[in-house]
Amino acid sequence: MGVLADLPVPRPLRAPLYRGYARVTGADLAEAGQPLESHPSLGDFFTRPLREGLRPVDPDPLAVVSPVDGRVQRVGAIEGGRTLQAKGRDYAIRELLAGVGEDVDLEGGVAMTLYLSPSDYHRIHSPLTCTLTEARWVRGHCLSVAPKVLDRRIVLPINERCVLRLETERGPLLFVLVAALNVARLIVRDVRPDQAGRLAQPLERAAGEELGRFELGSTVILVAPPGMVEPDPALVHGSVVRLGRRIGSLGAR
């Protein structure tokens, strides 16, 4: 699938092909930041930027903003070291994190899972002002992360993923990028971690600033220790989220 997505598309065919993709998936081409003809392949079109100014970032310094366009899969507590993937299916949070944040007490914290469909904008942004100190890639499966699949089997802690540690003024926030069906390419900008995933030169990122991108599909999970993040009560299963909008607030931790 990755090879097919990277095949060059002749310029005269680009706009018709991408419009066809948009009709099938429901992607909104009015939000695209570049002309359709400027994307040399379907993969490049898939990771297209948005129009400038289309997703304003909540200016409140206490706001935790959505890092992506997508839908809420689950917002739930971490209890007994586990959190829900979907109704009736839970998993060990430490398995998901694969060793990142072992020093962080997560019991009583929160996990916020956001699903990106093929129609969504697929770049990933910082949920708050932070310093990226760790980026660990974890080998795994490439199973679908569609909600109907998550209802049937455990996927998130066994799929290919990248686990980021974001240091903030209120403590560490753990941010997991989970690969999806067919293509497991997770791009995180400007990072060169050592074998343990630590960055020799930590990266400063403002709230809403781009961190990376998915190349075909996926899901992100924000994992916060107790008292750090209070999720927006409007976040329920299936609700739409948009990059830059508040999805929670920093607590007094």
C-alpha positions in Angstrom: 0.0 0.0 0.0 2.9 2.4 0.8 4.4 1.7 -2.6 1.1 2.3 -4.4 0.6 5.5 -2.4 4.0 6.8 -3.5 3.6 6.1 -7.2 3.9 9.3 -9.2 0.6 10.5 -10.6 0.8 12.4 -14.0 -0.2 16.0 -13.5 -3.3 15.9 -15.7 -4.7 13.0 -13.7 -4.0 14.4 -10.2 -7.1 16.6 -9.7 -9.6 13.9 -11.0 -8.0 11.2 -8.9 -8.0 13.2 -5.7 -11.5 14.5 -6.3 -12.6 10.8 -6.7 -10.8 10.0 -3.4 -12.6 12.8 -1.7 -16.0 11.7 -3.0 -15.4 8.1 -1.7 -14.0 9.2 1.8 -15.8 12.4 2.4 -12.7 14.6 2.5 -13.3 18.3 2.3 -11.2 19.7 -0.5 -12.2 23.2 0.3 -9.9 22.9 3.3 -6.8 21.9 1.3 -3.9 24.4 1.6 -2.4 23.7 -1.8 -3.7 23.2 -5.4 -4.6 19.5 -6.1 -2.2 19.5 -9.0 0.7 20.2 -6.6 0.6 16.8 -5.0 2.8 14.3 -7.0 1.2 11.2 -5.4 -1.8 10.0 -3.5 0.4 9.6 -0.4 1.5 13.3 -0.6 -2.2 14.4 -1.1 -3.2 12.3 1.9 -0.8 14.3 4.1 -1.8 17.7 2.6 -1.7 20.8 4.7 -4.7 22.8 5.7 -5.4 26.3 4.5 -3.7 29.0 6.6 -5.7 30.1 9.5 -8.4 27.5 9.2 -7.8 25.9 12.6 -7.2 28.7 15.2 -5.7 27.4 18.4 -7.4 28.2 21.7 -5.2 31.0 23.3 -6.0 30.1 26.9 -2.7 28.8 28.4 -4.7 26.3 30.5 -6.3 24.8 27.4 -5.4 21.3 26.2 -6.2 21.5 22.5 -7.0 18.7 20.1 -3.8 17.6 18.3 -5.8 16.3 15.3 -9.0 16.4 13.3 -11.0 13.3 14.2 -13.6 11.8 16.4 -13.6 10.7 20.1 -13.2 6.9 20.4 -12.9 6.9 24.2 -12.2 9.2 27.2 -11.6 7.2 30.4 -9.9 6.8 33.6 -6.8 4.6 34.3 -7.8 2.2 37.0 -5.8 -0.8 38.2 -3.2 0.1 35.5 -5.8 -0.4 32.8 -8.0 1.7 30.6 -10.8 1.0 28.1 -10.2 0.7 24.4 -13.9 0.2 23.8 -16.9 -0.9 25.8 -16.1 -4.2 27.5 -12.4 -4.2 26.2 -9.6 -2.9 28.3 -5.8 -3.1 28.1 -2.8 -2.4 30.3 -1.6 1.2 29.9 2.0 0.2 30.4 1.8 -2.2 27.4 0.7 0.7 25.2 3.5 3.0 26.5 6.3 0.4 26.0 8.5 1.7 28.7 8.1 5.4 28.2 7.1 7.2 31.4 7.8 4.4 33.8 8.6 7.0 36.4 5.2 8.7 36.0 2.4 7.6 38.3 -0.6 7.1 36.0 -3.1 5.5 38.5 -6.2 7.6 38.5 -5.1 9.5 35.4 -6.9 9.8 32.1 -6.5 8.4 28.6 -8.1 10.2 25.7 -8.3 8.3 22.4 -9.0 10.1 19.1 -9.6 8.3 15.8 -8.7 9.8 12.4 -10.8 8.5 9.5 -9.5 8.5 5.8 -11.5 11.8 5.3 -9.5 13.7 8.0 -6.5 16.0 7.9 -3.6 13.7 8.9 -1.0 15.9 10.4 -0.4 15.8 14.2 0.1 18.9 16.4 1.1 19.5 19.9 -1.8 19.5 22.4 -0.1 22.2 24.6 3.1 24.1 24.9 5.8 21.5 25.8 9.2 20.1 25.3 9.5 16.9 23.4 12.1 14.8 25.2 11.5 11.2 24.1 10.2 9.5 20.9 10.2 5.7 21.0 9.1 3.6 18.0 7.5 0.3 18.8 7.2 -2.6 16.3 3.9 -4.3 16.0 0.9 -5.2 13.9 -0.9 -3.1 11.3 -4.5 -3.9 12.2 -7.3 -1.5 11.4 -8.1 1.0 14.1 -11.7 1.7 12.9 -14.1 1.9 15.8 -16.0 -1.2 14.7 -12.7 -3.2 14.9 -11.8 -1.8 18.3 -15.2 -3.0 19.5 -14.3 -6.6 18.6 -10.6 -7.0 19.6 -7.7 -5.4 21.4 -5.6 -3.4 18.9 -4.1 -0.2 20.3 -1.3 -1.8 22.5 -0.2 -4.3 19.8 -0.1 -2.1 16.7 3.0 -0.3 15.4 3.2 3.0 17.3 5.4 5.8 18.4 5.3 7.0 22.0 6.2 10.6 22.8 7.0 12.2 26.1 6.0 15.8 26.3 7.3 17.8 29.3 5.0 20.7 30.4 4.9 23.2 33.2 2.4 20.8 34.9 4.4 17.7 34.4 4.8 15.0 31.7 2.1 14.2 29.2 2.5 10.9 27.2 1.3 11.0 23.6 0.9 7.8 21.6 0.6 7.7 17.8 -0.8 4.4 16.6 -0.4 3.1 13.1 -3.3 1.7 11.2 -4.1 -0.9 8.4 -1.7 -1.4 5.6 0.8 1.4 6.2 2.8 2.0 9.5 4.6 5.2 8.6 4.6 7.6 11.5 6.6 10.7 10.9 7.7 12.9 13.8 9.5 16.1 12.7 13.1 16.8 13.5 13.6 14.0 16.0 16.8 11.9 16.2 16.4 9.7 19.3 19.0 7.3 20.6 18.3 3.6 20.9 16.3 4.2 24.1 14.2 6.9 22.4 15.7 9.8 24.3 16.5 13.0 22.4 19.9 14.5 22.8 18.4 17.9 21.9 14.8 18.2 23.2 12.4 20.1 21.0 10.3 23.0 22.1 6.8 23.0 20.7 4.0 25.6 21.1 0.3 24.5 21.5 -1.0 23.7 18.0 2.5 23.5 16.5 3.0 20.6 14.0 4.7 17.5 15.5 4.4 15.1 12.6 2.0 13.2 10.4 0.3 9.8 9.7 0.8 8.4 6.2 -2.5 6.5 5.8 -4.8 6.4 8.8 -4.8 6.2 12.5 -5.4 7.0 16.1 -3.7 9.2 18.8 -3.9 8.7 22.6 -3.2 11.3 25.2 -2.2 9.8 28.6 -2.1 12.2 31.5 -1.3 11.5 35.2 -4.0 12.2 37.9 -4.9 15.8 38.3 -3.1 17.1 35.3 -5.9 17.2 32.7 -9.6 17.6 33.1 -11.3 16.4 29.9 -14.1 18.6 28.4 -17.4 17.0 29.5 -18.7 17.4 26.0 -16.2 14.7 24.8 -18.3 11.6 24.3 -17.9 8.6 22.0 -18.2 9.7 18.4 -18.1 13.4 19.0 -16.1 15.4 16.4 -12.9 17.2 17.4 -10.9 19.7 15.4 -7.3 20.7 15.6 -6.7 23.6 18.0 -10.0 23.4 19.8 -10.1 22.8 23.6 -10.6 19.2 24.6 -9.6 19.7 28.2 -8.0 22.0 30.8 -4.9 21.8 32.8 -5.6 21.0 36.4 -3.8 22.1 39.6 -1.4 19.2 39.7 
